[in-house]
Amino acid sequence: MKNHFFSIFTFLLFFGCSSTKNAVKKSFSKEEFKLIMNADSLKPMRVYKITDKKDSVLLRNKSTYIKPNSKNPVLQNFIKRLYATVKDSMSMGVGIAAPQVGVLKNIIWVQRFDKVDFPFEVYLNPKIINYSEQKQTIKEGCLSIPDRSDMLNSRSKTIAIEYDTMQGKHKTETVESFTAVIFQHEIDHLNGILYLDHLRKETRNINP
């Protein structure tokens, strides 16, 4: 009986470990895994730009759901490297989305100018569930669109968002002003949309 119990326990332990490893592997594609794990968490990643044809094609793809898991070492390494990228002097910005470094997953970093000390925060699977009718005019640039910035008039002043934390908690929040613009910009990236698309639409509306 003891031997039988030990055999079952060993099988379950092995199966559980195998399942965890498979779940970690399935979080990212082979190509994404290589991009993420080719350096440690302090190393910035290359920012994809529209001036490169292959980069531009990838930036137009939609990202997919990422399962929150604070124990996933690949996800942990990626989130840290994505942060290192947005803070790097060569690619410094106020926000960044996973597709901008070649990883098509719903992950963004946003600098919260509506909070004390303007912290950067990471969001998994963020979605905008409500846009205010009131708009704001603001100048936008993009790490993936070098040497350019433009005035946009179509960003909502207030948005309601929902998202997951690394610990698997699902949250909702209302965001306003410039921080709301950053969220709109980065979540657009997850849907293969660039701020230039909004600019073209605004231009067409002015000159039909």
Backbone as JSON Lines, residues from 0, in Angstrom:
{"i":0,"aa":"M","n":[0.83,-1.21,0.0],"ca":[0.0,0.0,0.0],"c":[0.87,1.27,0.0]}
{"i":1,"aa":"K","n":[1.91,1.25,0.83],"ca":[2.83,2.39,0.89],"c":[3.52,2.59,-0.45]}
{"i":2,"aa":"N","n":[3.96,1.48,-1.06],"ca":[4.64,1.57,-2.36],"c":[3.68,2.09,-3.41]}
{"i":3,"aa":"H","n":[2.44,1.64,-3.34],"ca":[1.43,2.07,-4.31],"c":[1.17,3.57,-4.16]}
{"i":4,"aa":"F","n":[1.05,4.02,-2.91],"ca":[0.84,5.44,-2.64],"c":[2.02,6.27,-3.13]}
{"i":5,"aa":"F","n":[3.23,5.77,-2.87],"ca":[4.44,6.48,-3.3],"c":[4.49,6.61,-4.81]}
{"i":6,"aa":"S","n":[4.08,5.56,-5.53],"ca":[4.08,5.57,-6.99],"c":[3.11,6.62,-7.52]}
{"i":7,"aa":"I","n":[1.93,6.69,-6.91],"ca":[0.92,7.67,-7.33],"c":[1.43,9.09,-7.07]}
{"i":8,"aa":"F","n":[2.02,9.31,-5.88],"ca":[2.54,10.62,-5.5],"c":[3.63,11.07,-6.47]}
{"i":9,"aa":"T","n":[4.53,10.12,-6.8],"ca":[5.63,10.42,-7.74],"c":[5.09,10.81,-9.11]}
{"i":10,"aa":"F","n":[4.05,10.07,-9.56],"ca":[3.44,10.36,-10.86],"c":[2.81,11.75,-10.87]}
{"i":11,"aa":"L","n":[2.05,12.06,-9.81],"ca":[1.4,13.36,-9.74],"c":[2.41,14.49,-9.68]}
{"i":12,"aa":"L","n":[3.49,14.29,-8.92],"ca":[4.54,15.3,-8.83],"c":[5.19,15.53,-10.18]}
{"i":13,"aa":"F","n":[5.48,14.44,-10.88],"ca":[6.1,14.53,-12.2],"c":[5.15,15.19,-13.19]}
{"i":14,"aa":"F","n":[3.88,14.77,-13.13],"ca":[2.88,15.32,-14.05],"c":[2.68,16.81,-13.8]}
{"i":15,"aa":"G","n":[2.66,17.18,-12.49],"ca":[2.48,18.58,-12.14],"c":[3.62,19.44,-12.64]}
{"i":16,"aa":"C","n":[4.85,18.95,-12.47],"ca":[6.03,19.68,-12.94],"c":[6.02,19.8,-14.45]}
{"i":17,"aa":"S","n":[5.65,18.72,-15.13],"ca":[5.6,18.71,-16.59],"c":[4.56,19.7,-17.09]}
{"i":18,"aa":"S","n":[3.41,19.73,-16.42],"ca":[2.35,20.65,-16.81],"c":[2.79,22.1,-16.66]}
{"i":19,"aa":"T","n":[3.5,22.39,-15.56],"ca":[4.0,23.74,-15.32],"c":[5.0,24.15,-16.39]}
{"i":20,"aa":"K","n":[5.91,23.25,-16.72],"ca":[6.91,23.54,-17.76],"c":[6.24,23.77,-19.1]}
{"i":21,"aa":"N","n":[5.24,22.96,-19.43],"ca":[4.53,23.11,-20.7],"c":[3.78,24.44,-20.75]}
{"i":22,"aa":"A","n":[3.17,24.8,-19.61],"ca":[2.44,26.07,-19.54],"c":[3.37,27.25,-19.76]}
{"i":23,"aa":"V","n":[4.57,27.17,-19.17],"ca":[5.56,28.23,-19.34],"c":[5.99,28.33,-20.79]}
{"i":24,"aa":"K","n":[6.24,27.17,-21.42],"ca":[6.68,27.15,-22.81],"c":[5.61,27.69,-23.75]}
{"i":25,"aa":"K","n":[4.34,27.38,-23.45],"ca":[3.25,27.78,-24.34],"c":[2.88,29.25,-24.19]}
{"i":26,"aa":"S","n":[3.43,29.92,-23.18],"ca":[3.12,31.33,-22.98],"c":[3.61,32.18,-24.14]}
{"i":27,"aa":"F","n":[4.72,31.77,-24.75],"ca":[5.33,32.5,-25.84],"c":[5.71,31.55,-26.96]}
{"i":28,"aa":"S","n":[5.78,32.08,-28.18],"ca":[6.23,31.27,-29.31],"c":[7.74,31.0,-29.17]}
{"i":29,"aa":"K","n":[8.27,30.09,-29.98],"ca":[9.7,29.79,-29.94],"c":[10.52,31.03,-30.25]}
{"i":30,"aa":"E","n":[10.06,31.81,-31.23],"ca":[10.79,33.02,-31.62],"c":[10.78,34.04,-30.48]}
{"i":31,"aa":"E","n":[9.61,34.19,-29.85],"ca":[9.49,35.13,-28.74],"c":[10.35,34.68,-27.56]}
{"i":32,"aa":"F","n":[10.35,33.38,-27.29],"ca":[11.15,32.82,-26.2],"c":[12.63,33.17,-26.41]}
{"i":33,"aa":"K","n":[13.11,33.03,-27.65],"ca":[14.51,33.34,-27.95],"c":[14.8,34.82,-27.75]}
{"i":34,"aa":"L","n":[13.89,35.67,-28.21],"ca":[14.06,37.11,-28.04],"c":[14.16,37.5,-26.57]}
{"i":35,"aa":"I","n":[13.29,36.9,-25.78],"ca":[13.2,37.25,-24.36],"c":[14.39,36.73,-23.57]}
{"i":36,"aa":"M","n":[14.79,35.49,-23.85],"ca":[15.77,34.82,-23.01],"c":[17.21,34.91,-23.53]}
{"i":37,"aa":"N","n":[17.44,35.73,-24.55],"ca":[18.81,35.85,-25.05],"c":[19.66,36.81,-24.21]}
{"i":38,"aa":"A","n":[19.05,37.37,-23.16],"ca":[19.8,38.25,-22.24],"c":[19.07,38.29,-20.91]}
{"i":39,"aa":"D","n":[19.74,38.83,-19.88],"ca":[19.11,38.87,-18.56],"c":[18.13,40.04,-18.45]}
{"i":40,"aa":"S","n":[17.5,40.15,-17.3],"ca":[16.39,41.08,-17.11],"c":[16.79,42.56,-17.17]}
{"i":41,"aa":"L","n":[18.08,42.87,-17.07],"ca":[18.53,44.25,-17.1],"c":[18.84,44.76,-18.51]}
{"i":42,"aa":"K","n":[18.82,43.85,-19.46],"ca":[19.2,44.19,-20.84],"c":[17.99,44.68,-21.64]}
{"i":43,"aa":"P","n":[18.05,45.93,-22.16],"ca":[16.95,46.42,-23.01],"c":[16.82,45.59,-24.28]}
{"i":44,"aa":"M","n":[15.63,45.59,-24.86],"ca":[15.39,44.87,-26.1],"c":[15.36,45.86,-27.28]}
{"i":45,"aa":"R","n":[15.53,45.33,-28.47],"ca":[15.5,46.18,-29.66],"c":[14.07,46.64,-29.93]}
{"i":46,"aa":"V","n":[13.91,47.94,-30.15],"ca":[12.59,48.49,-30.46],"c":[12.31,48.35,-31.96]}
{"i":47,"aa":"Y","n":[11.19,47.75,-32.29],"ca":[10.79,47.59,-33.69],"c":[10.28,48.92,-34.23]}
{"i":48,"aa":"K","n":[10.67,49.24,-35.48],"ca":[10.33,50.53,-36.07],"c":[9.66,50.36,-37.44]}
{"i":49,"aa":"I","n":[8.81,51.31,-37.78],"ca":[8.08,51.23,-39.05],"c":[8.99,51.47,-40.25]}
{"i":50,"aa":"T","n":[10.19,51.98,-40.01],"ca":[11.14,52.22,-41.09],"c":[11.77,50.92,-41.6]}
{"i":51,"aa":"D","n":[11.57,49.83,-40.86],"ca":[12.02,48.5,-41.29],"c":[10.8,47.7,-41.73]}
{"i":52,"aa":"K","n":[10.83,47.12,-42.93],"ca":[9.65,46.46,-43.5],"c":[9.15,45.32,-42.62]}
{"i":53,"aa":"K","n":[10.05,44.45,-42.17],"ca":[9.65,43.31,-41.33],"c":[9.09,43.79,-39.99]}
{"i":54,"aa":"D","n":[9.74,44.78,-39.42],"ca":[9.25,45.35,-38.17],"c":[7.85,45.91,-38.35]}
{"i":55,"aa":"S","n":[7.66,46.63,-39.46],"ca":[6.39,47.29,-39.72],"c":[5.26,46.28,-39.85]}
{"i":56,"aa":"V","n":[5.53,45.16,-40.49],"ca":[4.51,44.11,-40.65],"c":[4.11,43.55,-39.29]}
{"i":57,"aa":"L","n":[5.1,43.27,-38.45],"ca":[4.8,42.73,-37.12],"c":[3.99,43.72,-36.29]}
{"i":58,"aa":"L","n":[4.33,44.98,-36.37],"ca":[3.64,46.0,-35.58],"c":[2.16,46.12,-35.95]}
{"i":59,"aa":"R","n":[1.79,45.59,-37.12],"ca":[0.4,45.64,-37.56],"c":[-0.41,44.41,-37.14]}
{"i":60,"aa":"N","n":[0.23,43.47,-36.47],"ca":[-0.46,42.28,-35.99],"c":[-1.08,42.52,-34.62]}
{"i":61,"aa":"K","n":[-2.16,41.8,-34.35],"ca":[-2.81,41.9,-33.04],"c":[-2.1,41.0,-32.04]}
{"i":62,"aa":"S","n":[-1.98,41.47,-30.83],"ca":[-1.39,40.67,-29.77],"c":[-2.44,39.75,-29.15]}
{"i":63,"aa":"T","n":[-1.98,38.78,-28.37],"ca":[-2.88,37.79,-27.8],"c":[-2.8,37.78,-26.28]}
{"i":64,"aa":"Y","n":[-3.76,37.11,-25.7],"ca":[-3.88,36.99,-24.24],"c":[-2.63,36.37,-23.64]}
{"i":65,"aa":"I","n":[-2.23,36.88,-22.48],"ca":[-1.13,36.29,-21.72],"c":[-1.67,35.89,-20.35]}
{"i":66,"aa":"K","n":[-1.43,34.66,-19.96],"ca":[-1.92,34.2,-18.66],"c":[-1.07,34.79,-17.54]}
{"i":67,"aa":"P","n":[-1.71,35.51,-16.61],"ca":[-0.94,36.06,-15.48],"c":[-0.33,34.93,-14.65]}
{"i":68,"aa":"N","n":[0.94,35.05,-14.36],"ca":[1.61,34.02,-13.58],"c":[2.91,34.6,-13.03]}
{"i":69,"aa":"S","n":[2.9,34.97,-11.78],"ca":[4.08,35.6,-11.17],"c":[5.24,34.63,-11.01]}
{"i":70,"aa":"K","n":[4.98,33.33,-11.22],"ca":[6.04,32.33,-11.09],"c":[6.61,31.89,-12.43]}
{"i":71,"aa":"N","n":[6.1,32.47,-13.51],"ca":[6.59,32.15,-14.85],"c":[7.9,32.91,-15.09]}
{"i":72,"aa":"P","n":[9.05,32.22,-15.13],"ca":[10.34,32.92,-15.25],"c":[10.52,33.65,-16.57]}
{"i":73,"aa":"V","n":[9.91,33.12,-17.64],"ca":[10.02,33.78,-18.95],"c":[9.21,35.08,-18.93]}
{"i":74,"aa":"L","n":[8.01,35.03,-18.4],"ca":[7.18,36.22,-18.29],"c":[7.85,37.26,-17.39]}
{"i":75,"aa":"Q","n":[8.41,36.82,-16.29],"ca":[9.11,37.73,-15.38],"c":[10.27,38.42,-16.09]}
{"i":76,"aa":"N","n":[11.07,37.64,-16.8],"ca":[12.23,38.19,-17.5],"c":[11.79,39.18,-18.57]}
{"i":77,"aa":"F","n":[10.7,38.84,-19.28],"ca":[10.22,39.72,-20.33],"c":[9.73,41.04,-19.77]}
{"i":78,"aa":"I","n":[8.93,40.99,-18.73],"ca":[8.39,42.22,-18.14],"c":[9.51,43.14,-17.67]}
{"i":79,"aa":"K","n":[10.54,42.56,-17.09],"ca":[11.69,43.36,-16.62],"c":[12.48,43.94,-17.8]}
{"i":80,"aa":"R","n":[12.64,43.15,-18.85],"ca":[13.37,43.65,-20.02],"c":[12.57,44.72,-20.77]}
{"i":81,"aa":"L","n":[11.26,44.58,-20.78],"ca":[10.41,45.59,-21.41],"c":[10.52,46.91,-20.65]}
{"i":82,"aa":"Y","n":[10.57,46.81,-19.34],"ca":[10.77,48.0,-18.51],"c":[12.15,48.62,-18.76]}
{"i":83,"aa":"A","n":[13.16,47.76,-18.84],"ca":[14.52,48.25,-19.11],"c":[14.58,48.98,-20.45]}
{"i":84,"aa":"T","n":[13.76,48.55,-21.39],"ca":[13.74,49.17,-22.73],"c":[13.13,50.56,-22.68]}
{"i":85,"aa":"V","n":[11.98,50.7,-22.0],"ca":[11.33,52.01,-21.97],"c":[12.11,53.01,-21.11]}
{"i":86,"aa":"K","n":[12.98,52.52,-20.23],"ca":[13.8,53.39,-19.4],"c":[15.19,53.64,-19.98]}
{"i":87,"aa":"D","n":[15.53,52.91,-21.03],"ca":[16.85,53.04,-21.64],"c":[16.99,54.39,-22.34]}
{"i":88,"aa":"S","n":[18.15,54.99,-22.25],"ca":[18.38,56.31,-22.84],"c":[18.22,56.3,-24.36]}
{"i":89,"aa":"M","n":[18.39,55.14,-24.98],"ca":[18.26,55.03,-26.43],"c":[16.81,54.91,-26.88]}
{"i":90,"aa":"S","n":[15.92,54.57,-25.96],"ca":[14.52,54.37,-26.34],"c":[13.57,54.86,-25.26]}
{"i":91,"aa":"M","n":[13.98,55.86,-24.53],"ca":[13.21,56.32,-23.38],"c":[11.85,56.88,-23.8]}
{"i":92,"aa":"G","n":[10.81,56.47,-23.08],"ca":[9.48,56.97,-23.38],"c":[8.62,56.97,-22.14]}
{"i":93,"aa":"V","n":[7.32,57.24,-22.32],"ca":[6.38,57.25,-21.19],"c":[5.51,56.0,-21.2]}
{"i":94,"aa":"G","n":[5.75,55.13,-22.16],"ca":[5.01,53.88,-22.22],"c":[5.57,53.01,-23.32]}
{"i":95,"aa":"I","n":[5.29,51.71,-23.22],"ca":[5.75,50.78,-24.26],"c":[4.84,49.55,-24.24]}
{"i":96,"aa":"A","n":[4.66,48.97,-25.41],"ca":[3.83,47.77,-25.55],"c":[4.68,46.62,-26.06]}
{"i":97,"aa":"A","n":[4.32,45.41,-25.68],"ca":[5.1,44.23,-26.05],"c":[5.38,44.1,-27.54]}
{"i":98,"aa":"P","n":[4.42,44.4,-28.43],"ca":[4.71,44.28,-29.87],"c":[5.88,45.15,-30.33]}
{"i":99,"aa":"Q","n":[6.15,46.22,-29.61],"ca":[7.22,47.12,-30.0],"c":[8.61,46.52,-29.84]}
{"i":100,"aa":"V","n":[8.68,45.37,-29.17],"ca":[9.95,44.64,-29.09],"c":[9.81,43.25,-29.71]}
{"i":101,"aa":"G","n":[8.77,43.07,-30.52],"ca":[8.63,41.82,-31.26],"c":[7.87,40.71,-30.57]}
{"i":102,"aa":"V","n":[7.2,41.01,-29.48],"ca":[6.47,39.99,-28.72],"c":[4.97,40.31,-28.77]}
{"i":103,"aa":"L","n":[4.21,39.46,-29.43],"ca":[2.79,39.73,-29.64],"c":[1.94,39.2,-28.49]}
{"i":104,"aa":"K","n":[2.11,39.84,-27.34],"ca":[1.34,39.51,-26.16],"c":[0.76,40.8,-25.56]}
{"i":105,"aa":"N","n":[-0.38,40.67,-24.89],"ca":[-1.07,41.84,-24.34],"c":[-0.42,42.31,-23.03]}
{"i":106,"aa":"I","n":[0.7,42.99,-23.19],"ca":[1.44,43.51,-22.04],"c":[1.9,44.94,-22.35]}
{"i":107,"aa":"I","n":[1.69,45.85,-21.42],"ca":[2.17,47.23,-21.59],"c":[2.75,47.75,-20.29]}
{"i":108,"aa":"W","n":[3.66,48.69,-20.42],"ca":[4.13,49.51,-19.3],"c":[3.65,50.93,-19.55]}
{"i":109,"aa":"V","n":[3.14,51.59,-18.51],"ca":[2.65,52.97,-18.62],"c":[3.18,53.79,-17.46]}
{"i":110,"aa":"Q","n":[3.65,54.99,-17.77],"ca":[4.04,55.9,-16.69],"c":[2.81,56.62,-16.19]}
{"i":111,"aa":"R","n":[2.57,56.55,-14.89],"ca":[1.36,57.12,-14.31],"c":[1.62,58.55,-13.82]}
{"i":112,"aa":"F","n":[1.35,59.52,-14.69],"ca":[1.53,60.92,-14.33],"c":[0.42,61.41,-13.4]}
{"i":113,"aa":"D","n":[-0.57,60.55,-13.15],"ca":[-1.66,60.9,-12.24],"c":[-1.41,60.37,-10.83]}
{"i":114,"aa":"K","n":[-0.21,59.84,-10.58],"ca":[0.14,59.32,-9.26],"c":[1.4,59.99,-8.73]}
{"i":115,"aa":"V","n":[1.56,59.94,-7.43],"ca":[2.74,60.55,-6.79],"c":[4.02,59.89,-7.31]}
{"i":116,"aa":"D","n":[5.0,60.72,-7.67],"ca":[6.31,60.29,-8.16],"c":[6.28,59.69,-9.56]}
{"i":117,"aa":"F","n":[5.13,59.75,-10.24],"ca":[5.01,59.32,-11.64],"c":[5.58,57.9,-11.89]}
{"i":118,"aa":"P","n":[5.1,56.89,-11.18],"ca":[5.67,55.55,-11.33],"c":[5.31,54.89,-12.66]}
{"i":119,"aa":"F","n":[6.15,53.97,-13.09],"ca":[5.83,53.1,-14.21],"c":[5.11,51.87,-13.65]}
{"i":120,"aa":"E","n":[4.04,51.43,-14.33],"ca":[3.31,50.25,-13.9],"c":[3.04,49.34,-15.08]}
{"i":121,"aa":"V","n":[3.03,48.03,-14.83],"ca":[2.81,47.06,-15.89],"c":[1.37,46.56,-15.84]}
{"i":122,"aa":"Y","n":[0.8,46.32,-17.03],"ca":[-0.59,45.87,-17.15],"c":[-0.65,44.7,-18.12]}
{"i":123,"aa":"L","n":[-1.34,43.65,-17.71],"ca":[-1.53,42.48,-18.56],"c":[-2.97,42.47,-19.09]}
{"i":124,"aa":"N","n":[-3.12,42.15,-20.35],"ca":[-4.43,42.05,-21.0],"c":[-5.31,43.29,-20.8]}
{"i":125,"aa":"P","n":[-4.74,44.49,-20.96],"ca":[-5.55,45.7,-20.75],"c":[-6.54,45.93,-21.88]}
{"i":126,"aa":"K","n":[-7.71,46.41,-21.52],"ca":[-8.74,46.77,-22.5],"c":[-9.39,48.07,-22.06]}
{"i":127,"aa":"I","n":[-9.8,48.86,-23.05],"ca":[-10.56,50.07,-22.75],"c":[-12.03,49.72,-22.9]}
{"i":128,"aa":"I","n":[-12.78,49.88,-21.82],"ca":[-14.19,49.48,-21.85],"c":[-15.13,50.68,-21.98]}
{"i":129,"aa":"N","n":[-14.57,51.89,-21.88],"ca":[-15.4,53.07,-22.1],"c":[-14.52,54.27,-22.45]}
{"i":130,"aa":"Y","n":[-14.95,55.01,-23.48],"ca":[-14.27,56.23,-23.9],"c":[-15.21,57.42,-23.65]}
{"i":131,"aa":"S","n":[-14.69,58.48,-23.07],"ca":[-15.52,59.67,-22.9],"c":[-15.73,60.35,-24.24]}
{"i":132,"aa":"E","n":[-16.84,61.03,-24.37],"ca":[-17.1,61.8,-25.6],"c":[-16.21,63.03,-25.66]}
{"i":133,"aa":"Q","n":[-15.85,63.55,-24.51],"ca":[-14.97,64.72,-24.47],"c":[-13.56,64.32,-24.92]}
{"i":134,"aa":"K","n":[-13.01,65.07,-25.85],"ca":[-11.69,64.78,-26.4],"c":[-10.65,65.76,-25.86]}
{"i":135,"aa":"Q","n":[-9.38,65.46,-26.12],"ca":[-8.3,66.36,-25.75],"c":[-7.29,66.44,-26.89]}
{"i":136,"aa":"T","n":[-6.67,67.59,-27.0],"ca":[-5.65,67.8,-28.02],"c":[-4.28,67.68,-27.38]}
{"i":137,"aa":"I","n":[-3.45,66.81,-27.94],"ca":[-2.15,66.56,-27.34],"c":[-1.15,66.1,-28.4]}
{"i":138,"aa":"K","n":[0.11,66.4,-28.17],"ca":[1.16,66.0,-29.09],"c":[1.64,64.6,-28.76]}
{"i":139,"aa":"E","n":[1.67,63.73,-29.79],"ca":[2.08,62.35,-29.58],"c":[3.29,62.0,-30.43]}
{"i":140,"aa":"G","n":[4.13,61.14,-29.86],"ca":[5.23,60.55,-30.58],"c":[5.21,59.06,-30.29]}
{"i":141,"aa":"C","n":[6.12,58.33,-30.89],"ca":[6.13,56.88,-30.69],"c":[7.54,56.34,-30.86]}
{"i":142,"aa":"L","n":[7.93,55.43,-29.97],"ca":[9.26,54.83,-30.06],"c":[9.44,54.08,-31.38]}
{"i":143,"aa":"S","n":[8.33,53.6,-31.95],"ca":[8.4,52.83,-33.2],"c":[8.3,53.7,-34.44]}
{"i":144,"aa":"I","n":[8.11,55.01,-34.24],"ca":[8.04,55.96,-35.36],"c":[9.1,57.03,-35.1]}
{"i":145,"aa":"P","n":[10.33,56.8,-35.53],"ca":[11.44,57.7,-35.17],"c":[11.34,59.09,-35.79]}
{"i":146,"aa":"D","n":[11.84,60.06,-35.04],"ca":[12.01,61.44,-35.51],"c":[10.72,62.09,-35.98]}
{"i":147,"aa":"R","n":[9.63,61.81,-35.25],"ca":[8.37,62.42,-35.65],"c":[7.44,62.53,-34.44]}
{"i":148,"aa":"S","n":[6.66,63.61,-34.41],"ca":[5.58,63.77,-33.45],"c":[4.5,64.63,-34.1]}
{"i":149,"aa":"D","n":[3.25,64.44,-33.66],"ca":[2.13,65.14,-34.29],"c":[1.06,65.46,-33.26]}
{"i":150,"aa":"M","n":[0.27,66.48,-33.55],"ca":[-0.85,66.84,-32.69],"c":[-2.07,65.99,-33.06]}
{"i":151,"aa":"L","n":[-2.69,65.39,-32.06],"ca":[-3.92,64.63,-32.25],"c":[-5.05,65.3,-31.49]}
{"i":152,"aa":"N","n":[-6.24,65.25,-32.06],"ca":[-7.41,65.86,-31.44],"c":[-8.47,64.85,-31.05]}
{"i":153,"aa":"S","n":[-8.21,63.56,-31.27],"ca":[-9.26,62.56,-31.13],"c":[-9.13,61.65,-29.91]}
{"i":154,"aa":"R","n":[-8.16,61.88,-29.06],"ca":[-8.02,61.05,-27.87],"c":[-9.05,61.45,-26.81]}
{"i":155,"aa":"S","n":[-9.67,60.46,-26.2],"ca":[-10.66,60.74,-25.16],"c":[-10.0,61.31,-23.92]}
{"i":156,"aa":"K","n":[-10.69,62.22,-23.28],"ca":[-10.17,62.85,-22.06],"c":[-10.16,61.86,-20.89]}
{"i":157,"aa":"T","n":[-11.18,60.99,-20.86],"ca":[-11.31,60.01,-19.78],"c":[-11.63,58.64,-20.36]}
{"i":158,"aa":"I","n":[-11.0,57.61,-19.81],"ca":[-11.29,56.24,-20.24],"c":[-11.47,55.35,-19.01]}
{"i":159,"aa":"A","n":[-12.21,54.27,-19.21],"ca":[-12.31,53.22,-18.19],"c":[-11.58,52.0,-18.74]}
{"i":160,"aa":"I","n":[-10.73,51.42,-17.93],"ca":[-9.95,50.26,-18.38],"c":[-10.16,49.07,-17.45]}
{"i":161,"aa":"E","n":[-9.9,47.89,-18.01],"ca":[-9.82,46.68,-17.2],"c":[-8.53,45.97,-17.57]}
{"i":162,"aa":"Y","n":[-7.97,45.23,-16.61],"ca":[-6.67,44.59,-16.84],"c":[-6.42,43.52,-15.78]}
{"i":163,"aa":"D","n":[-5.38,42.73,-16.02],"ca":[-4.95,41.71,-15.05],"c":[-3.61,42.13,-14.44]}
{"i":164,"aa":"T","n":[-3.39,41.74,-13.2],"ca":[-2.09,41.92,-12.57],"c":[-1.3,40.62,-12.71]}
{"i":165,"aa":"M","n":[-0.03,40.68,-12.41],"ca":[0.82,39.48,-12.47],"c":[0.32,38.4,-11.51]}
{"i":166,"aa":"Q","n":[-0.34,38.81,-10.45],"ca":[-0.85,37.86,-9.45],"c":[-2.2,37.28,-9.83]}
{"i":167,"aa":"G","n":[-2.71,37.68,-11.0],"ca":[-3.96,37.12,-11.49],"c":[-5.21,37.86,-11.05]}
{"i":168,"aa":"K","n":[-5.06,39.03,-10.43],"ca":[-6.23,39.81,-10.04],"c":[-6.73,40.62,-11.23]}
{"i":169,"aa":"H","n":[-8.05,40.62,-11.42],"ca":[-8.66,41.39,-12.5],"c":[-9.19,42.69,-11.92]}
{"i":170,"aa":"K","n":[-8.78,43.82,-12.5],"ca":[-9.14,45.13,-11.95],"c":[-9.74,46.04,-13.01]}
{"i":171,"aa":"T","n":[-10.48,47.04,-12.54],"ca":[-11.0,48.1,-13.41],"c":[-10.6,49.44,-12.82]}
{"i":172,"aa":"E","n":[-10.48,50.44,-13.68],"ca":[-10.0,51.75,-13.21],"c":[-10.4,52.82,-14.22]}
{"i":173,"aa":"T","n":[-10.58,54.04,-13.73],"ca":[-10.85,55.19,-14.59],"c":[-9.6,56.07,-14.63]}
{"i":174,"aa":"V","n":[-9.21,56.47,-15.83],"ca":[-7.97,57.24,-16.01],"c":[-8.29,58.5,-16.83]}
{"i":175,"aa":"E","n":[-7.62,59.6,-16.5],"ca":[-7.9,60.87,-17.15],"c":[-6.65,61.53,-17.71]}
{"i":176,"aa":"S","n":[-6.89,62.54,-18.52],"ca":[-5.87,63.47,-19.03],"c":[-4.72,62.77,-19.76]}
{"i":177,"aa":"F","n":[-3.47,63.23,-19.52],"ca":[-2.34,62.73,-20.3],"c":[-2.12,61.24,-20.09]}
{"i":178,"aa":"T","n":[-2.32,60.75,-18.86],"ca":[-2.15,59.32,-18.61],"c":[-3.14,58.5,-19.43]}
{"i":179,"aa":"A","n":[-4.34,59.03,-19.63],"ca":[-5.35,58.35,-20.45],"c":[-4.87,58.23,-21.89]}
{"i":180,"aa":"V","n":[-4.15,59.25,-22.36],"ca":[-3.6,59.21,-23.72],"c":[-2.56,58.11,-23.85]}
{"i":181,"aa":"I","n":[-1.71,57.97,-22.83],"ca":[-0.68,56.93,-22.87],"c":[-1.33,55.55,-22.95]}
{"i":182,"aa":"F","n":[-2.36,55.33,-22.13],"ca":[-3.06,54.05,-22.17],"c":[-3.67,53.8,-23.55]}
{"i":183,"aa":"Q","n":[-4.3,54.81,-24.12],"ca":[-4.91,54.66,-25.45],"c":[-3.86,54.33,-26.5]}
{"i":184,"aa":"H","n":[-2.74,55.01,-26.42],"ca":[-1.63,54.8,-27.37],"c":[-1.08,53.37,-27.27]}
{"i":185,"aa":"E","n":[-0.81,52.93,-26.04],"ca":[-0.19,51.6,-25.87],"c":[-1.17,50.47,-26.16]}
{"i":186,"aa":"I","n":[-2.42,50.62,-25.77],"ca":[-3.42,49.59,-26.06],"c":[-3.69,49.52,-27.56]}
{"i":187,"aa":"D","n":[-3.59,50.65,-28.25],"ca":[-3.66,50.63,-29.73],"c":[-2.6,49.69,-30.3]}
{"i":188,"aa":"H","n":[-1.39,49.77,-29.77],"ca":[-0.3,48.9,-30.24],"c":[-0.69,47.43,-30.15]}
{"i":189,"aa":"L","n":[-1.41,47.05,-29.1],"ca":[-1.81,45.66,-28.92],"c":[-2.79,45.21,-30.0]}
{"i":190,"aa":"N","n":[-3.43,46.19,-30.64],"ca":[-4.39,45.9,-31.71],"c":[-3.85,46.22,-33.1]}
{"i":191,"aa":"G","n":[-2.53,46.42,-33.18],"ca":[-1.9,46.69,-34.47],"c":[-2.19,48.08,-35.02]}
{"i":192,"aa":"I","n":[-2.51,49.01,-34.13],"ca":[-2.86,50.37,-34.54],"c":[-1.76,51.34,-34.11]}
{"i":193,"aa":"L","n":[-1.41,52.27,-34.99],"ca":[-0.43,53.31,-34.69],"c":[-1.13,54.66,-34.59]}
{"i":194,"aa":"Y","n":[-0.51,55.6,-33.9],"ca":[-1.16,56.91,-33.75],"c":[-1.33,57.59,-35.11]}
{"i":195,"aa":"L","n":[-0.5,57.22,-36.08],"ca":[-0.63,57.78,-37.43],"c":[-1.97,57.44,-38.06]}
{"i":196,"aa":"D","n":[-2.54,56.31,-37.69],"ca":[-3.86,55.93,-38.2],"c":[-4.92,56.92,-37.75]}
{"i":197,"aa":"H","n":[-4.83,57.36,-36.51],"ca":[-5.77,58.37,-36.0],"c":[-5.53,59.71,-36.69]}
{"i":198,"aa":"L","n":[-4.27,60.02,-36.94],"ca":[-3.94,61.28,-37.61],"c":[-4.51,61.31,-39.02]}
{"i":199,"aa":"R","n":[-4.38,60.2,-39.74],"ca":[-4.94,60.12,-41.1],"c":[-6.46,60.28,-41.09]}
{"i":200,"aa":"K","n":[-7.1,59.67,-40.1],"ca":[-8.55,59.78,-39.99],"c":[-8.97,61.21,-39.71]}
{"i":201,"aa":"E","n":[-8.24,61.89,-38.82],"ca":[-8.53,63.28,-38.53],"c":[-8.37,64.15,-39.78]}
{"i":202,"aa":"T","n":[-7.31,63.87,-40.54],"ca":[-7.04,64.64,-41.76],"c":[-8.15,64.44,-42.79]}
{"i":203,"aa":"R","n":[-8.62,63.19,-42.93],"ca":[-9.71,62.9,-43.87],"c":[-10.99,63.61,-43.46]}
{"i":204,"aa":"N","n":[-11.24,63.7,-42.15],"ca":[-12.45,64.36,-41.68],"c":[-12.42,65.86,-41.93]}
{"i":205,"aa":"I","n":[-11.2,66.42,-41.88],"ca":[-11.05,67.86,-42.14],"c":[-11.11,68.14,-43.64]}
{"i":206,"aa":"N","n":[-10.53,67.25,-44.45],"ca":[-10.5,67.42,-45.9],"c":[-11.17,66.22,-46.58]}
{"i":207,"aa":"P","n":[-12.48,66.11,-46.5],"ca":[-13.17,64.93,-47.09],"c":[-13.08,64.92,-48.61]}
